[in-house]
Amino acid sequence: MKKASLLSFLVLAGTLLVAQNVTLTSPNGGESWRKGTHHNITWMSSGIIAGTYQITLWRGGTSLGVVASGVPYTQNAFEWIVGKLVNAADAAAGPGYTIKLRLQGETPNDFSNNTFTIAPAFQQAGPAGSIETLPDITRAEQPPFQVLKSPKLEVQQLIYDYRNKRFQARVRNVGNAPFVGYFRWEWATCCGGRSANKDIPPDQSDWLENSWGGWFSFDCDPPIYACDMEAHFSIYPITQEGTNLASSQISKHLPRYEHCQFLMGEEPILLRFLHGSVSVNRNQGHTLNLSDTFDYDPVNRTATFDVGIGIHNCGGDAGTSDHFSGLSLYWSVRHWPSNTYTLQPQRFISPGRITSPIQPGQGMLIERPLTLPIRSGRYELRVHMGSAWPQGQVCSIYLTFAENLVD
């Protein structure tokens, strides 16, 4: 029992030997806090393991009243409504105030290092309890509010007519006045075009066309023949008075053509022999030799084999020969270095040869026999797809005969 009492005494004595300190950190001098607003009174402490704090407001060495009491020792801040006292009238606005913080019933305490100011409230009590307010401000009479009426055009839809090679845009007048005028198109790969004159009332829509009705060509990559491309436009509304309204910037991703459209596929050109076949990529070559087992004519020294070209329907509708008639598939063979045509440019196949529909996303392989004289040099096999030679999509491959065949 004596040992336990001695141990308790030593612990108590050690506790009493630890210094107890409080340091007020705010307000600590120079602050200006407006009366009635909320500010934190803050402090730091060390060695304090029990008790409560009391906070008092002082001015000129005199205590004016208690700001707060019974604040737990574990806290290091108290939110004060500036000027408010719990045992006295609210403090008046003015300079020269300090805060005192002390541990109730104990020695540790601290004052603000310098004075702070309580600024006047936004509304303060005047003589005889009246309320002083800001003087009335007389406003100048404003003219009646007028709504400015003007058209405002927004592009809501963009489509491409592949058969006629023109874009169409659907615009809507979201303004509060009619639009009378025309639209100018601009894009990177052509100089542009203009629509016909339009009269679009508010909250109404209309379709715009390139009135030129000309070809729209993409000089970028991928070309217009690809099944996937991006179109970027600026469309400018221009009133009949010549005023330019805000333009619309519009882009359209075209992953598929809006109707059936035949294009040469991305696959290489096929050379089919008696026993097997060879695929030749664009701008690449192939050397013909005996292993290709083509049909050989020893009298005329010619080689005959089939050439296969794939076409693809990138559209959304099934394609038939009627759709194919708008685009022609041509081919030609030229010999180099003689620069002479072995096969003059001609149709590879007539439109009537497509007897069954080609579904969207599907294609077909068209084959035709080709006979070449066996000679030295190089043949250029050129395939073209378009409306008329030599415009359109072009693919070339190069063929040579092995030396042992030429000798």
C-alpha positions as CSV (number, residue, x, y, z in Angstrom):
1,M,0.0,0.0,0.0
2,K,2.9,2.4,0.9
3,K,4.5,1.7,-2.5
4,A,1.3,2.5,-4.4
5,S,0.9,5.8,-2.4
6,L,4.5,6.7,-3.1
7,L,4.0,6.1,-6.8
8,S,0.9,8.2,-6.9
9,F,2.7,11.0,-5.2
10,L,5.6,10.9,-7.7
11,V,3.2,11.0,-10.7
12,L,1.3,14.0,-9.2
13,A,4.5,15.7,-8.4
14,G,5.8,15.2,-12.0
15,T,2.6,16.5,-13.4
16,L,2.8,19.7,-11.2
17,L,6.4,20.3,-12.4
18,V,5.2,20.5,-16.1
19,A,4.8,24.2,-17.0
20,Q,1.3,25.4,-17.9
21,N,1.1,28.1,-20.6
22,V,-1.5,29.8,-22.8
23,T,-0.7,32.2,-25.7
24,L,-3.4,34.3,-27.3
25,T,-2.9,34.4,-31.1
26,S,-5.9,36.3,-32.4
27,P,-6.9,39.1,-32.0
28,N,-3.3,40.0,-31.2
29,G,-3.2,43.7,-32.3
30,G,-4.0,45.6,-35.5
31,E,-7.2,43.8,-36.4
32,S,-10.4,45.6,-37.4
33,W,-13.4,43.4,-36.8
34,R,-16.9,44.7,-37.7
35,K,-19.4,44.7,-34.9
36,G,-21.9,41.9,-35.2
37,T,-19.8,39.7,-37.5
38,H,-18.3,36.3,-36.5
39,H,-14.6,36.0,-35.8
40,N,-12.6,33.3,-34.0
41,I,-10.6,34.1,-30.9
42,T,-7.7,31.6,-31.0
43,W,-4.9,30.6,-28.7
44,M,-2.2,27.9,-28.1
45,S,-1.6,26.0,-24.9
46,S,0.9,23.6,-23.3
47,G,0.9,21.6,-20.1
48,I,-2.8,22.1,-19.5
49,I,-4.6,18.7,-18.9
50,A,-7.8,19.9,-17.1
51,G,-9.9,23.0,-16.5
52,T,-11.9,25.6,-18.5
53,Y,-11.1,28.9,-20.0
54,Q,-12.6,32.3,-19.5
55,I,-12.4,35.1,-22.1
56,T,-12.9,38.7,-21.2
57,L,-12.9,42.0,-23.2
58,W,-10.7,44.9,-22.0
59,R,-10.3,48.6,-22.9
60,G,-7.8,51.0,-21.3
61,G,-6.9,48.6,-18.6
62,T,-10.5,48.0,-17.5
63,S,-12.5,44.8,-18.0
64,L,-15.7,45.5,-19.8
65,G,-17.3,42.0,-19.4
66,V,-17.1,38.4,-20.2
67,V,-17.0,37.2,-23.7
68,A,-17.2,33.5,-22.7
69,S,-16.5,31.2,-19.8
70,G,-16.5,27.5,-19.2
71,V,-14.7,26.9,-22.5
72,P,-13.2,23.3,-22.3
73,Y,-9.4,23.1,-22.0
74,T,-9.3,20.9,-25.1
75,Q,-10.4,23.8,-27.3
76,N,-8.1,26.3,-29.0
77,A,-10.7,28.6,-30.5
78,F,-14.0,30.4,-29.7
79,E,-16.3,31.9,-32.3
80,W,-17.2,35.3,-31.1
81,I,-20.0,37.6,-32.3
82,V,-17.9,40.7,-32.2
83,G,-18.9,43.1,-29.4
84,K,-21.2,40.6,-27.7
85,L,-20.8,40.2,-23.9
86,V,-22.6,37.7,-21.7
87,N,-22.8,39.8,-18.5
88,A,-22.9,43.3,-19.9
89,A,-24.1,45.5,-22.7
90,D,-22.6,45.1,-26.1
91,A,-19.3,46.8,-26.6
92,A,-19.4,50.1,-28.6
93,A,-17.5,50.5,-31.9
94,G,-14.1,52.0,-31.5
95,P,-10.4,51.3,-31.1
96,G,-8.3,50.3,-28.1
97,Y,-9.7,46.8,-27.3
98,T,-7.8,43.8,-26.1
99,I,-8.8,40.2,-25.2
100,K,-7.7,38.4,-22.0
101,L,-7.6,34.6,-21.9
102,R,-7.1,32.7,-18.6
103,L,-7.4,29.2,-17.2
104,Q,-10.2,29.6,-14.6
105,G,-9.0,29.1,-11.1
106,E,-5.4,28.8,-12.3
107,T,-2.4,31.1,-13.0
108,P,-2.0,30.8,-16.8
109,N,-3.3,33.8,-18.8
110,D,-2.5,36.0,-21.7
111,F,-3.5,39.3,-23.2
112,S,-3.5,40.6,-26.8
113,N,-0.1,42.0,-27.5
114,N,-1.6,45.1,-29.0
115,T,-5.1,46.7,-29.3
116,F,-7.6,45.9,-32.0
117,T,-10.6,47.9,-33.3
118,I,-14.3,47.1,-33.3
119,A,-15.6,48.7,-36.5
120,P,-19.2,50.0,-36.7
121,A,-21.9,47.6,-37.8
122,F,-23.7,48.1,-41.1
123,Q,-26.6,49.4,-39.1
124,Q,-26.0,50.9,-35.7
125,A,-28.1,52.3,-32.9
126,G,-28.6,56.1,-33.1
127,P,-30.0,58.6,-30.6
128,A,-33.1,57.4,-28.7
129,G,-32.8,54.0,-30.2
130,S,-33.4,55.0,-33.7
131,I,-31.8,53.2,-36.6
132,E,-29.4,55.1,-38.8
133,T,-29.5,53.9,-42.4
134,L,-27.7,54.9,-45.6
135,P,-29.1,58.0,-47.3
136,D,-31.6,57.3,-50.1
137,I,-30.1,57.4,-53.5
138,T,-32.3,58.9,-56.2
139,R,-32.0,56.9,-59.4
140,A,-32.2,58.6,-62.8
141,E,-35.3,57.6,-64.7
142,Q,-34.5,54.8,-67.1
143,P,-35.9,54.7,-70.7
144,P,-38.4,51.9,-71.4
145,F,-36.7,48.6,-72.0
146,Q,-36.8,47.6,-75.7
147,V,-36.2,44.1,-77.0
148,L,-33.9,44.1,-80.0
149,K,-35.3,42.0,-82.7
150,S,-33.0,40.1,-85.1
151,P,-32.7,36.7,-86.8
152,K,-30.3,34.1,-85.5
153,L,-29.5,31.0,-87.6
154,E,-28.3,27.6,-86.3
155,V,-27.3,24.6,-88.4
156,Q,-29.1,21.6,-87.1
157,Q,-28.3,18.9,-89.7
158,L,-25.8,18.2,-92.4
159,I,-26.1,15.5,-95.1
160,Y,-24.1,14.7,-98.2
161,D,-25.8,13.7,-101.5
162,Y,-23.2,11.4,-103.0
163,R,-25.0,10.9,-106.3
164,N,-25.1,14.7,-107.0
165,K,-21.9,15.4,-105.1
166,R,-23.3,18.2,-102.9
167,F,-23.9,18.9,-99.2
168,Q,-27.2,20.0,-97.8
169,A,-27.7,21.7,-94.4
170,R,-30.8,22.2,-92.4
171,V,-30.9,25.6,-90.6
172,R,-33.3,26.9,-88.1
173,N,-34.1,30.5,-87.2
174,V,-34.0,30.7,-83.4
175,G,-34.1,34.5,-83.4
176,N,-37.1,36.8,-83.0
177,A,-37.2,38.3,-86.5
178,P,-37.4,36.8,-90.0
179,F,-34.2,36.1,-92.0
180,V,-34.2,37.2,-95.6
181,G,-31.0,36.6,-97.5
182,Y,-28.7,33.8,-98.5
183,F,-26.0,31.6,-97.0
184,R,-22.3,31.3,-98.0
185,W,-20.5,28.0,-97.6
186,E,-16.8,27.8,-96.9
187,W,-14.6,24.7,-96.5
188,A,-10.9,24.0,-96.7
189,T,-10.7,21.9,-99.9
190,C,-12.8,24.2,-102.1
191,C,-13.4,27.9,-102.3
192,G,-17.0,27.5,-101.2
193,G,-20.5,28.2,-102.6
194,R,-23.8,29.9,-101.8
195,S,-27.3,28.9,-101.3
196,A,-30.4,30.3,-103.1
197,N,-32.2,33.2,-101.5
198,K,-34.1,32.2,-98.4
199,D,-36.9,33.7,-96.3
200,I,-37.0,31.9,-92.9
201,P,-39.5,33.1,-90.3
202,P,-38.7,32.8,-86.5
203,D,-38.8,29.3,-85.2
204,Q,-38.9,27.8,-88.7
205,S,-36.4,25.7,-90.6
206,D,-35.2,25.3,-94.2
207,W,-32.7,23.3,-96.3
208,L,-29.7,24.9,-97.9
209,E,-27.9,23.6,-101.0
210,N,-24.8,24.4,-102.8
211,S,-26.5,26.2,-105.7
212,W,-23.5,25.5,-108.0
213,G,-24.4,21.8,-108.0
214,G,-20.8,21.0,-108.7
215,W,-18.4,18.3,-107.6
216,F,-17.3,18.4,-104.0
217,S,-13.8,17.0,-103.8
218,F,-11.8,16.1,-100.7
219,D,-8.1,16.6,-101.2
220,C,-7.3,15.4,-97.8
221,D,-6.7,11.9,-96.3
222,P,-8.9,9.9,-96.3
223,P,-10.2,10.8,-99.7
224,I,-13.9,10.9,-100.6
225,Y,-13.7,7.3,-101.8
226,A,-13.1,6.1,-98.3
227,C,-16.0,4.8,-96.3
228,D,-15.1,7.0,-93.3
229,M,-14.3,10.7,-93.4
230,E,-14.8,14.1,-91.6
231,A,-16.3,17.3,-93.2
232,H,-15.7,20.7,-91.6
233,F,-17.7,23.8,-92.7
234,S,-18.3,27.4,-91.9
235,I,-21.8,28.7,-93.0
236,Y,-22.4,32.4,-93.0
237,P,-25.9,33.9,-93.1
238,I,-26.0,37.2,-95.1
239,T,-29.1,39.4,-95.1
240,Q,-30.5,41.0,-98.3
241,E,-29.0,44.3,-97.0
242,G,-25.6,42.6,-97.0
243,T,-25.2,42.3,-93.3
244,N,-23.1,39.3,-92.1
245,L,-24.7,37.5,-89.2
246,A,-22.9,35.1,-86.8
247,S,-21.5,32.1,-88.6
248,S,-22.0,28.4,-87.7
249,Q,-19.0,26.1,-87.5
250,I,-20.1,22.5,-88.2
251,S,-18.4,19.2,-88.6
252,K,-19.9,15.9,-89.8
253,H,-18.5,12.5,-89.3
254,L,-19.5,10.3,-92.3
255,P,-18.9,6.7,-91.3
256,R,-21.2,5.4,-94.1
257,Y,-22.6,6.9,-97.2
258,E,-26.3,7.9,-96.9
259,H,-27.3,5.8,-99.9
260,C,-25.7,2.9,-101.7
261,Q,-22.3,3.9,-103.3
262,F,-19.9,1.5,-105.0
263,L,-16.3,2.0,-104.4
264,M,-13.2,0.0,-105.1
265,G,-12.4,-1.9,-101.9
266,E,-9.2,-1.4,-100.0
267,E,-8.2,-5.0,-100.9
268,P,-5.4,-5.5,-103.5
269,I,-6.0,-6.4,-107.1
270,L,-6.3,-10.2,-107.6
271,L,-4.4,-12.1,-110.3
272,R,-6.0,-15.5,-110.8
273,F,-4.0,-18.3,-112.6
274,L,-4.8,-21.8,-113.6
275,H,-3.6,-23.1,-110.2
276,G,-3.8,-20.5,-107.5
277,S,-3.9,-16.7,-107.3
278,V,-1.8,-13.8,-106.2
279,S,-2.9,-10.5,-104.6
280,V,-0.9,-7.4,-105.5
281,N,-1.2,-4.2,-103.4
282,R,-1.6,-0.8,-104.9
283,N,1.5,0.6,-106.5
284,Q,3.3,-2.7,-106.0
285,G,4.5,-5.2,-108.6
286,H,4.5,-8.9,-109.5
287,T,6.9,-10.9,-111.7
288,L,5.1,-13.5,-113.8
289,N,6.9,-16.8,-114.2
290,L,6.1,-20.4,-115.0
291,S,5.0,-21.2,-111.4
292,D,2.0,-18.9,-111.9
293,T,0.6,-21.5,-114.4
294,F,-1.1,-18.9,-116.7
295,D,-2.6,-19.9,-120.0
296,Y,0.4,-19.8,-122.4
297,D,0.1,-19.3,-126.2
298,P,3.5,-20.4,-127.7
299,V,2.6,-19.3,-131.2
300,N,1.8,-15.7,-130.3
301,R,3.9,-15.7,-127.2
302,T,1.2,-14.4,-124.9
303,A,0.1,-15.1,-121.3
304,T,-3.6,-15.1,-120.3
305,F,-4.9,-14.9,-116.7
306,D,-7.9,-13.3,-114.8
307,V,-7.8,-9.9,-113.1
308,G,-10.1,-9.5,-110.1
309,I,-11.3,-6.2,-108.7
310,G,-13.3,-5.9,-105.5
311,I,-16.1,-3.3,-105.2
312,H,-17.7,-2.3,-101.9
313,N,-21.1,-0.9,-101.0
314,C,-20.3,1.8,-98.4
315,G,-23.9,3.0,-98.3
316,G,-26.9,2.3,-96.2
317,D,-29.1,0.8,-99.0
318,A,-28.7,-2.3,-101.1
319,G,-27.1,-1.5,-104.4
320,T,-28.2,-2.9,-107.8
321,S,-27.0,-2.4,-111.4
322,D,-29.2,0.8,-111.5
323,H,-27.2,2.4,-108.8
324,F,-23.9,1.2,-110.4
325,S,-24.7,2.8,-113.7
326,G,-23.8,6.3,-112.4
327,L,-20.2,5.2,-111.8
328,S,-18.1,3.3,-114.4
329,L,-15.2,0.9,-113.8
330,Y,-12.4,1.2,-116.4
331,W,-9.1,-0.4,-116.9
332,S,-6.1,-0.1,-119.1
333,V,-2.6,-1.6,-119.6
334,R,0.4,0.4,-120.8
335,H,3.8,-1.0,-121.6
336,W,7.0,0.8,-120.4
337,P,9.4,2.0,-121.6
338,S,7.7,1.9,-125.0
339,N,4.8,4.0,-123.6
340,T,2.3,2.1,-125.7
341,Y,-1.1,0.8,-124.7
342,T,-1.5,-2.9,-124.8
343,L,-5.1,-2.4,-123.6
344,Q,-6.7,1.0,-124.3
345,P,-8.9,2.4,-121.5
346,Q,-12.2,0.7,-121.6
347,R,-15.0,-0.5,-119.3
348,F,-14.0,-3.3,-117.1
349,I,-17.6,-4.5,-116.8
350,S,-21.0,-3.2,-117.9
351,P,-23.5,-2.2,-115.2
352,G,-25.9,-4.9,-116.2
353,R,-23.5,-7.6,-115.0
354,I,-24.5,-6.9,-111.4
355,T,-27.7,-8.9,-111.2
356,S,-28.2,-9.3,-107.5
357,P,-28.3,-6.5,-104.8
358,I,-25.1,-5.8,-102.9
359,Q,-26.0,-5.2,-99.3
360,P,-24.7,-2.3,-97.1
361,G,-21.2,-3.2,-95.9
362,Q,-20.8,-6.0,-98.4
363,G,-18.9,-6.3,-101.7
364,M,-18.2,-8.5,-104.6
365,L,-15.2,-9.5,-106.7
366,I,-15.5,-8.8,-110.5
367,E,-13.1,-10.8,-112.7
368,R,-12.1,-10.5,-116.3
369,P,-9.4,-12.2,-118.4
370,L,-6.3,-10.3,-119.5
371,T,-3.9,-11.3,-122.3
372,L,-0.4,-9.8,-122.3
373,P,2.4,-10.3,-124.9
374,I,5.5,-11.8,-123.2
375,R,8.2,-9.2,-123.6
376,S,10.8,-7.3,-121.6
377,G,9.9,-4.1,-119.8
378,R,7.1,-3.4,-117.4
379,Y,3.3,-3.3,-117.7
380,E,1.2,-0.9,-115.8
381,L,-2.3,-2.2,-115.0
382,R,-4.4,0.8,-114.2
383,V,-7.9,0.5,-112.7
384,H,-10.2,3.5,-112.5
385,M,-13.6,4.0,-110.9
386,G,-15.5,7.2,-111.4
387,S,-18.0,9.0,-113.7
388,A,-15.7,9.4,-116.6
389,W,-12.1,8.7,-117.5
390,P,-9.7,9.8,-116.2
391,Q,-11.4,11.3,-113.1
392,G,-12.2,9.2,-110.1
393,Q,-10.5,6.6,-107.9
394,V,-7.4,5.1,-109.4
395,C,-5.3,2.0,-108.5
396,S,-2.2,0.8,-110.4
397,I,-0.1,-2.3,-110.2
398,Y,3.0,-3.3,-112.2
399,L,3.7,-6.6,-114.0
400,T,6.9,-8.0,-115.5
401,F,7.8,-11.3,-117.0
402,A,10.7,-13.4,-115.7
403,E,13.9,-13.3,-117.8
404,N,13.7,-17.0,-118.6
405,L,10.3,-16.3,-120.3
406,V,11.4,-13.3,-122.2
407,D,14.6,-15.0,-123.7
